[in-house]
Amino acid sequence: MKELVYETQGTCAKAIRVLLNDNNVVEEVQFLGGCAGNTSGIASLIKGMKAEDVIQRLQGIRCGYKNTSCPDQLSKALQNMTSCQLN
């Protein structure tokens, strides 16, 4: 099992705690801060997904005028955990 607490940049959430199993499947995600309904929804939707699939779906999503978002920051956290750089 791998665990990471990723300090976000440019979002309302201050950090994201991620647990991946040995097959790089998402076991648990917790956002610290941010829009509670949206972040808990994201966490629930991606539970059981492969990290690589989550990265592909969430990478590059923007929040309003910001260059990033909580989903985008989650993709960055997962990239750090899996050393997977997808475009």
trRosetta pair geometry for C-beta under 8 A, 3 or more apart (Angstrom, degrees):
i j d omega theta_ij theta_ji phi_ij phi_ji
1 19 6.2 -10 -174 -168 106 97
1 20 7.1 160 -158 83 57 47
1 21 5.9 -38 -103 -119 71 48
1 22 6.8 -62 -59 -46 40 74
1 27 7.1 -29 -136 9 106 156
2 19 7.2 155 82 -155 52 47
2 20 4.6 -7 57 58 103 97
2 21 8.0 -161 19 -84 77 1
2 22 7.9 124 -17 -89 89 44
2 81 5.7 131 128 -161 139 112
3 17 7.2 -6 -169 -171 94 87
3 18 7.1 165 -150 86 49 53
3 19 5.3 -13 -100 -101 80 74
3 20 8.0 -170 -73 24 37 66
4 17 7.4 175 90 -148 47 46
4 18 5.1 -5 57 55 91 98
4 77 5.9 168 104 -174 130 98
4 80 6.5 145 -157 97 162 116
4 81 5.2 -126 -14 -79 144 109
5 15 5.5 12 177 174 90 128
5 16 7.4 170 -155 83 49 39
5 17 5.0 -16 -103 -98 78 77
5 18 8.0 172 -85 18 32 67
6 15 6.3 156 79 -160 45 72
6 16 4.8 -14 58 58 101 90
6 17 7.8 -179 18 -80 71 28
6 18 6.7 19 -4 2 113 112
6 73 7.1 166 120 162 125 93
6 74 8.0 141 65 -113 145 40
6 76 7.1 155 179 99 146 89
6 77 3.6 -119 -17 -108 165 110
6 80 6.6 148 -105 41 121 145
7 14 7.1 -34 -145 160 72 67
7 15 5.2 -36 -102 -101 50 90
8 11 4.8 -48 149 44 137 114
8 13 5.3 64 22 96 158 89
8 14 6.3 177 42 174 100 15
8 15 6.1 -163 -2 -92 86 28
8 16 6.2 78 -52 -13 108 96
8 70 7.3 -23 -129 -117 157 62
8 73 4.3 23 -128 -167 106 153
9 68 7.0 63 90 48 75 162
9 73 7.1 169 39 -112 58 116
10 66 5.6 144 165 -167 106 119
10 67 6.5 -47 179 57 159 83
10 68 4.5 93 92 46 131 121
10 73 7.6 -178 64 -71 87 118
11 34 6.4 -1 149 -94 110 106
11 63 6.8 95 -119 18 87 150
11 66 7.2 115 -88 158 61 163
11 68 6.2 -88 -54 108 97 105
11 69 6.4 89 -104 -167 117 25
11 70 5.1 132 -166 -71 148 65
11 73 5.4 -91 -8 -21 146 146
12 33 5.7 -146 138 146 73 104
12 34 4.6 126 89 -104 98 52
12 35 6.7 74 71 -28 146 70
12 70 7.3 -42 49 -60 83 110
13 16 6.4 48 142 -62 137 85
13 31 4.5 -67 -128 -174 139 108
13 32 6.2 110 -167 68 84 50
13 33 4.4 156 -127 84 44 87
13 34 3.3 -10 -61 -43 92 116
13 39 6.3 122 -77 -96 133 145
13 70 5.0 82 7 -111 132 108
13 73 7.0 -169 72 71 119 150
14 32 5.1 -59 60 101 92 102
14 33 4.6 82 -2 13 85 140
15 31 7.7 161 89 -159 47 49
15 32 4.4 13 57 40 86 124
15 33 7.5 88 26 22 60 104
16 29 6.6 -14 -175 -165 102 93
16 30 7.2 160 -159 82 54 47
16 31 5.4 -23 -106 -105 80 64
16 32 7.2 -146 -74 13 32 80
16 70 7.6 136 -74 -163 124 84
16 73 6.3 153 -14 121 136 106
16 74 5.6 -160 -160 -96 168 74
16 77 5.2 -106 81 -45 126 162
17 28 7.6 -17 115 117 94 99
17 29 7.1 156 84 -156 59 42
17 30 4.4 -1 54 56 106 99
17 32 7.1 74 -15 -31 96 102
18 26 7.2 -69 -161 -131 96 91
18 28 7.4 167 -153 90 36 61
18 29 5.4 1 -107 -108 72 79
18 74 7.4 132 -78 -150 127 82
18 77 5.4 143 -11 137 143 128
18 78 6.7 -145 -168 -77 165 72
18 81 6.5 -107 99 -43 133 152
19 26 7.5 97 80 -163 61 54
19 27 4.3 -61 108 67 105 109
19 28 4.3 29 37 47 117 92
19 29 7.6 -140 27 -64 70 46
20 24 5.3 -6 -180 -135 131 42
20 25 6.6 138 -158 61 75 32
20 26 6.2 -45 -102 -95 72 42
20 27 6.4 161 -117 4 17 93
20 51 5.9 -7 -115 -58 135 127
20 78 7.7 113 -66 -130 132 83
20 81 5.8 133 1 152 142 144
20 82 7.5 -179 -131 -64 176 97
21 24 7.4 -82 69 -8 62 12
21 25 5.0 -8 39 55 107 90
21 27 5.3 107 -42 -51 87 116
23 50 7.6 -76 134 -113 91 89
24 50 6.0 45 108 -157 94 77
24 51 4.4 -84 171 13 98 117
24 52 7.0 50 131 -18 135 87
24 81 7.7 149 -130 121 91 108
24 82 5.4 66 -133 -105 131 121
25 48 6.4 -11 177 -158 112 31
25 49 6.9 172 -151 90 74 23
25 50 5.7 -50 -98 -94 69 51
25 51 7.2 -132 -93 -26 19 76
26 29 6.3 -15 -169 -37 121 106
26 46 5.2 12 66 135 165 94
26 47 5.7 -119 110 -118 105 36
26 48 6.6 -40 69 14 85 21
26 49 5.4 12 24 57 116 72
26 50 7.8 173 -7 -121 82 5
26 51 6.3 129 -52 -77 84 69
26 54 6.3 71 -37 -40 135 151
26 78 7.9 -47 -80 -105 106 123
27 47 7.2 23 -174 -146 17 84
28 43 7.5 15 -172 -171 51 111
28 47 7.0 23 -92 -113 39 105
29 42 7.2 -75 101 112 143 89
29 43 4.0 -151 78 -125 101 92
29 46 6.5 30 -1 72 144 118
29 47 7.2 -136 11 -73 95 79
29 74 6.8 27 -153 -136 141 125
30 43 6.7 51 -81 -116 35 151
31 34 4.8 -42 149 37 136 136
31 39 3.7 -76 31 -176 149 142
31 40 7.7 -115 30 -56 108 53
31 42 7.7 59 -32 62 130 121
31 43 6.9 -136 -12 -50 93 121
31 70 6.2 9 -122 -159 145 128
34 38 7.0 -103 150 74 106 104
34 39 4.5 91 102 -47 130 139
34 70 5.1 72 -136 -89 146 141
35 38 4.1 41 93 25 115 114
35 39 6.1 147 73 -14 60 91
35 70 7.6 -133 32 -10 87 151
36 39 6.2 -63 -135 43 23 102
36 40 6.0 15 169 -12 64 113
37 40 6.3 -61 -142 41 22 102
37 41 6.2 25 157 -21 60 112
38 41 5.7 -60 -150 36 27 114
38 42 6.4 29 155 -19 65 104
38 70 6.9 121 118 52 115 145
39 42 5.6 -47 -146 33 34 112
39 43 6.4 36 154 -19 64 105
39 70 5.7 -86 -95 163 96 157
40 43 5.5 -51 -146 38 35 115
40 44 6.3 36 154 -20 66 106
41 44 5.8 -57 -147 37 29 109
41 45 6.2 27 157 -19 65 109
42 45 5.9 -60 -146 37 28 110
42 46 6.3 6 165 -4 66 112
42 58 7.9 75 -155 -106 121 134
42 70 6.9 -177 13 116 164 114
42 71 5.9 -148 -129 -89 144 90
42 74 6.9 -173 149 -17 137 164
43 46 6.6 -70 -145 43 23 96
43 47 6.7 41 156 -45 61 98
44 47 6.0 -39 -153 2 30 116
46 49 4.8 -78 -164 31 65 127
46 54 4.9 60 -148 -110 128 122
46 74 7.8 158 19 151 168 145
49 53 5.1 -114 176 79 107 121
49 54 5.2 121 107 -55 128 96
50 53 4.6 87 66 5 88 105
50 54 7.2 -160 93 -7 46 85
51 54 5.6 -57 -150 37 35 112
51 55 6.3 39 153 -24 68 104
51 78 4.5 -178 -164 -167 103 117
51 81 6.7 -118 -143 84 156 117
51 82 4.9 163 107 -41 145 145
51 84 6.9 139 114 30 109 143
52 55 5.6 -49 -148 31 32 114
52 56 6.6 32 154 -18 63 104
52 82 6.9 -134 -63 134 77 164
52 84 5.5 -102 -100 170 87 165
52 86 6.9 109 -157 -39 80 142
53 56 5.8 -53 -151 34 32 112
53 57 6.5 24 155 -13 65 110
54 57 6.0 -64 -149 41 30 107
54 58 5.9 -3 167 5 69 119
54 74 7.2 -80 156 130 119 110
54 75 6.7 -165 129 -101 82 74
54 78 5.8 157 88 -62 118 174
55 58 6.6 -76 -135 49 20 91
55 59 5.5 32 173 -41 65 114
55 75 4.7 111 -132 -151 60 92
55 78 5.2 -140 -69 94 97 128
55 79 6.0 106 -122 -64 132 84
55 82 7.7 -112 -39 50 141 136
55 84 6.1 -171 8 102 169 118
55 86 5.3 116 122 36 121 126
56 59 6.5 -36 -123 15 16 113
56 86 5.6 -57 -81 125 76 154
58 61 5.7 -62 -167 2 58 123
58 71 4.0 -135 -153 166 109 98
58 72 6.2 -164 151 -80 86 37
58 74 5.8 -34 137 75 159 105
58 75 4.3 -172 92 -54 103 112
59 72 6.4 78 -142 -131 32 72
59 75 4.2 -171 -76 163 69 162
59 86 6.5 -170 -9 85 162 96
59 87 7.7 -131 125 -133 148 27
60 72 6.2 166 6 -112 9 111
60 75 7.9 -29 -2 56 54 162
61 69 4.8 -65 110 43 91 137
61 71 4.6 9 58 79 143 121
61 72 4.9 -154 55 -51 74 93
62 66 6.0 177 -169 83 83 69
62 67 6.4 -60 -121 -153 107 20
62 68 6.7 -42 -119 -66 61 5
62 69 5.6 148 -162 -34 15 109
62 72 7.1 30 -77 -32 39 145
63 66 4.7 5 67 48 85 122
63 68 7.0 -8 15 102 97 44
63 69 3.7 132 -36 -105 96 92
63 70 7.1 66 -58 0 138 72
66 69 6.6 133 87 -71 121 62
68 72 4.5 -142 -159 87 75 137
68 73 5.9 76 163 -53 123 86
69 72 4.6 98 47 8 73 103
69 73 6.9 -136 93 -4 38 87
70 73 5.7 -54 -144 38 31 111
70 74 6.4 37 153 -23 63 102
71 74 5.5 -51 -151 32 34 115
71 75 6.7 37 150 -21 65 99
72 75 5.6 -49 -154 30 36 113
72 76 6.7 36 147 -18 64 101
73 76 5.4 -49 -151 34 38 114
73 77 6.5 44 148 -22 66 100
74 77 5.5 -49 -149 33 36 114
74 78 6.5 33 153 -15 65 104
75 78 5.8 -56 -149 40 33 110
75 79 6.4 39 150 -24 65 103
76 79 5.5 -48 -147 32 34 115
76 80 6.6 38 152 -20 63 101
77 80 5.7 -54 -156 32 32 113
77 81 6.6 27 149 -16 64 107
78 81 5.5 -55 -147 38 37 111
78 82 6.0 3 165 6 71 113
78 84 7.4 -34 133 53 86 111
79 82 6.5 -73 -136 52 25 87
79 83 7.4 59 173 -113 59 11
79 84 5.6 -117 -128 69 64 66
79 85 6.1 67 -154 -88 120 55
79 86 7.7 -139 -100 18 107 78
80 83 7.7 16 -166 -69 21 49
